[in-house]
């Protein structure tokens, strides 16, 4: 019996996700901090990844012989640009803070991920500012988690 590549990848993905779930137990929770605490989001992500791995395991027919190209040359270029935008965002968080770097990064992600479709500049700006505001309110006001202010401010 031959196991398909998709099944092997899904098993590895499930195992790595389970390891992430186990490692989240090492995240310290301060005694005076009420739940949900800093473990919640990584645990939700790990469970979601496990569910995706399970779905991937059962979704592909092992008898299917068709090969699917996941990324074309342009897809790889977009992927590289997304990684570059993410790296710039991390640097931006460090030096100019959340409130400035997040809308800029959002505009970068929108520009890269639009897949050649026309997107309104005003709409992109509104989305970037709205996402930044929602994230800021959620973390700072609801969860009382401070966001990076940046070394320059």
Secondary structure, 3 states (H helix, E strand, C coil): CCCCHHHHHHHHHHHHHHHHHHHHHHCCCCCCCCCCCCHHHHHHHHHHHHHHHHHHHHHCCCCCCCCCCCCCHHHHHHHHHHHHHHHHHHHHHHHCCHHHHHHHHHHHHHHHHCCCCCCCHHHHHHHHHHHHHHHHHHHHHHCCCCCCCCCCC
